[in-house]
Amino acid sequence: MSMLTPPGMGGKKYRITGDRYPRMRRPRHRRRIVLTILATVCALGLVGWGTLQLIDVFGGGGSTAQAAQDKKHCPDGAKEAAAPAAPAVQKPPAPGTLTVNVFNATQHSGLAKRTADELQKRGFKIGKVGNAPAAYDKKIKGVGILLGPAAATEGPLKVLATQIAGVDQKTDTRKGADLDLIIGDAFKSLATPQAAAKSLALLTHPAPAPSTDTRC
């Protein structure tokens, strides 16, 4: 039997007998150190996470992440599927299938004949050539008028209009498919062959309309 005062026993003396010993208490300052360390680690983690978020926002990372998210929800295949299909374009008739009557409504003689000869060189068939009918003679102040049946609005009249810049297009109740070119006072000459060919090419192969789908 002995009297011992172990550390951490609060200065009390205990008698030790046999093989049973008093329970030792851990010093309280160790628990405080552990808690302090854990709190410090948590605080540093929060500060680091906040710093990364600020760098991501002000450094443009937010837009990159948003773009990646948009791409995930809207892949390229979906964009292509969302784009509306271009409407089928009806092929315009060739100049050689059109017959054109050329009439002069001005005071300049020989203008109808020269214009008809040039149109024939460009592949058009020529019908009547002469002075304009009384309803139009000396009454057209502009470049001229193209006349044709209502069925010629989307095809033949547009093809002939590629040869004369600034000409007006009208339809009447005629039965045949012939077209009339009535030359007005402001007419100088036909469009150059290069300009006419370019206009005809655009008419044959129009540029596709831009997509307006904004879902992606």
C-alpha positions as CSV (number, residue, x, y, z in Angstrom):
1,M,0.0,0.0,0.0
2,S,1.3,3.5,-0.9
3,M,0.2,7.0,-1.1
4,L,0.6,8.6,-4.6
5,T,-0.4,11.9,-6.1
6,P,-0.3,11.3,-9.9
7,P,-0.4,14.3,-12.2
8,G,-3.9,15.3,-13.3
9,M,-5.5,14.2,-10.0
10,G,-6.1,17.8,-8.8
11,G,-3.5,17.5,-6.0
12,K,-5.4,14.8,-4.2
13,K,-3.8,11.8,-2.6
14,Y,-5.1,8.4,-3.2
15,R,-4.4,5.1,-1.5
16,I,-3.5,2.3,-3.8
17,T,-4.3,-1.1,-2.7
18,G,-4.3,-4.4,-4.6
19,D,-4.5,-4.2,-8.3
20,R,-7.1,-1.4,-8.6
21,Y,-5.9,2.1,-9.6
22,P,-7.7,5.5,-9.7
23,R,-8.9,6.7,-13.2
24,M,-6.6,9.4,-14.6
25,R,-8.2,12.6,-16.1
26,R,-6.7,14.1,-19.3
27,P,-5.6,17.7,-19.0
28,R,-8.4,20.0,-20.3
29,H,-5.9,22.2,-22.2
30,R,-5.3,19.4,-24.8
31,R,-9.0,19.4,-25.8
32,R,-8.9,23.1,-26.3
33,I,-5.9,22.9,-28.5
34,V,-7.6,20.2,-30.7
35,L,-10.8,22.3,-31.0
36,T,-8.8,25.4,-31.9
37,I,-6.9,23.5,-34.6
38,L,-10.1,22.2,-36.1
39,A,-11.7,25.6,-36.1
40,T,-8.7,27.1,-37.8
41,V,-8.7,24.4,-40.5
42,C,-12.4,25.1,-41.2
43,A,-11.8,28.8,-41.4
44,L,-8.9,28.5,-43.8
45,G,-11.0,26.2,-46.0
46,L,-13.9,28.7,-46.2
47,V,-11.5,31.5,-47.0
48,G,-9.8,29.5,-49.8
49,W,-13.1,28.5,-51.3
50,G,-14.4,32.1,-51.3
51,T,-11.1,33.2,-53.0
52,L,-11.5,30.6,-55.7
53,Q,-15.1,31.8,-56.4
54,L,-14.0,35.4,-56.7
55,I,-11.2,34.5,-59.1
56,D,-13.7,32.4,-61.2
57,V,-16.2,35.3,-61.4
58,F,-13.8,38.2,-62.1
59,G,-11.5,36.1,-64.3
60,G,-14.2,35.1,-66.8
61,G,-14.5,31.5,-65.5
62,G,-18.2,32.1,-64.9
63,S,-18.9,32.7,-68.6
64,T,-16.8,29.7,-69.5
65,A,-18.7,27.5,-67.1
66,Q,-22.0,28.8,-68.4
67,A,-20.9,28.1,-72.0
68,A,-20.0,24.6,-71.0
69,Q,-23.3,24.1,-69.3
70,D,-25.2,25.5,-72.4
71,K,-23.2,23.2,-74.7
72,K,-24.1,20.3,-72.4
73,H,-27.8,21.0,-72.6
74,C,-27.7,22.0,-76.3
75,P,-25.2,20.0,-78.3
76,D,-24.3,20.8,-81.9
77,G,-26.6,18.2,-83.2
78,A,-29.6,19.8,-81.5
79,K,-28.7,23.2,-83.0
80,E,-28.7,21.7,-86.5
81,A,-32.0,20.0,-85.9
82,A,-33.5,23.2,-84.5
83,A,-32.6,25.2,-87.6
84,P,-35.6,25.4,-90.0
85,A,-35.2,23.7,-93.3
86,A,-34.8,26.1,-96.3
87,P,-37.9,26.2,-98.5
88,A,-37.5,24.6,-101.9
89,V,-36.8,27.2,-104.6
90,Q,-38.4,26.8,-107.9
91,K,-35.9,26.9,-110.7
92,P,-36.6,29.9,-113.0
93,P,-37.0,29.3,-116.7
94,A,-34.0,29.7,-119.1
95,P,-34.0,32.8,-121.3
96,G,-34.2,30.6,-124.4
97,T,-37.7,29.5,-123.3
98,L,-39.1,33.1,-123.1
99,T,-40.5,35.1,-126.0
100,V,-40.2,38.9,-125.6
101,N,-42.0,41.6,-127.5
102,V,-40.0,44.9,-127.5
103,F,-41.9,48.2,-127.8
104,N,-40.6,51.8,-127.9
105,A,-42.6,54.3,-125.9
106,T,-40.1,57.1,-126.4
107,Q,-39.4,59.7,-129.1
108,H,-36.0,58.1,-130.0
109,S,-36.4,56.0,-133.1
110,G,-34.7,52.6,-133.5
111,L,-34.5,52.0,-129.7
112,A,-36.7,49.0,-129.8
113,K,-34.8,47.3,-132.6
114,R,-31.4,47.8,-130.9
115,T,-32.7,46.5,-127.6
116,A,-34.3,43.5,-129.2
117,D,-31.1,42.5,-131.0
118,E,-29.2,42.7,-127.7
119,L,-31.7,40.5,-125.9
120,Q,-31.5,38.0,-128.7
121,K,-27.8,37.8,-128.3
122,R,-28.3,37.0,-124.6
123,G,-30.5,34.0,-125.5
124,F,-34.1,35.4,-125.4
125,K,-36.5,34.7,-128.2
126,I,-37.8,37.9,-129.8
127,G,-41.4,38.3,-130.9
128,K,-42.9,41.7,-132.1
129,V,-40.7,44.8,-132.3
130,G,-42.1,48.3,-132.8
131,N,-43.8,51.3,-131.2
132,A,-45.7,51.0,-127.9
133,P,-49.5,50.7,-127.9
134,A,-51.4,53.9,-127.5
135,A,-52.1,53.3,-123.8
136,Y,-48.3,53.5,-123.1
137,D,-46.8,55.5,-126.0
138,K,-45.0,58.7,-124.7
139,K,-46.5,58.0,-121.2
140,I,-43.7,56.1,-119.5
141,K,-41.3,58.4,-117.6
142,G,-39.3,55.7,-116.0
143,V,-36.9,53.1,-117.4
144,G,-39.7,50.9,-118.7
145,I,-42.4,48.3,-117.9
146,L,-42.4,44.6,-118.2
147,L,-45.8,43.1,-118.9
148,G,-46.8,39.4,-118.7
149,P,-49.6,37.0,-117.6
150,A,-50.2,36.5,-113.9
151,A,-48.5,33.1,-114.0
152,A,-45.3,34.8,-115.1
153,T,-44.8,36.8,-111.9
154,E,-42.5,34.4,-110.0
155,G,-40.5,33.2,-113.0
156,P,-40.4,34.7,-116.5
157,L,-40.8,38.3,-115.5
158,K,-38.1,38.1,-112.9
159,V,-35.7,36.5,-115.4
160,L,-36.3,39.2,-118.0
161,A,-35.9,41.9,-115.2
162,T,-32.3,40.8,-114.6
163,Q,-31.5,42.4,-118.0
164,I,-33.0,45.9,-117.2
165,A,-32.1,47.6,-114.0
166,G,-34.9,49.6,-112.4
167,V,-37.7,48.3,-114.7
168,D,-41.3,47.9,-113.3
169,Q,-43.1,44.6,-113.5
170,K,-46.9,44.3,-114.1
171,T,-49.3,41.7,-115.2
172,D,-52.4,41.7,-117.4
173,T,-55.1,39.4,-118.6
174,R,-53.4,38.1,-121.7
175,K,-53.9,34.5,-122.7
176,G,-50.4,33.7,-124.1
177,A,-47.1,33.4,-122.3
178,D,-45.3,36.1,-124.3
179,L,-43.7,39.0,-122.3
180,D,-43.7,42.7,-123.3
181,L,-40.8,45.1,-122.7
182,I,-42.0,48.7,-123.1
183,I,-39.1,51.1,-123.1
184,G,-39.6,54.4,-121.2
185,D,-37.9,57.8,-121.3
186,A,-35.3,57.0,-118.6
187,F,-34.0,54.0,-120.4
188,K,-30.4,54.2,-121.4
189,S,-29.3,50.6,-122.1
190,L,-29.7,47.1,-120.9
191,A,-27.6,46.0,-117.9
192,T,-24.1,44.9,-118.8
193,P,-23.8,41.2,-119.6
194,Q,-21.7,40.7,-116.4
195,A,-24.3,42.4,-114.2
196,A,-27.2,40.6,-115.8
197,A,-25.4,37.2,-115.5
198,K,-24.8,37.9,-111.8
199,S,-28.4,38.8,-111.2
200,L,-29.6,35.7,-113.0
201,A,-27.2,33.5,-110.9
202,L,-28.6,35.0,-107.7
203,L,-32.1,34.3,-109.0
204,T,-31.2,30.7,-109.7
205,H,-29.3,30.1,-106.5
206,P,-30.5,32.6,-103.8
207,A,-28.5,33.0,-100.6
208,P,-29.9,31.0,-97.7
209,A,-31.7,33.0,-95.0
210,P,-29.9,33.3,-91.6
211,S,-31.3,31.1,-88.8
212,T,-33.3,33.0,-86.1
213,D,-33.5,30.1,-83.7
214,T,-32.2,31.3,-80.3
215,R,-33.1,28.3,-78.2
216,C,-29.4,27.3,-77.9
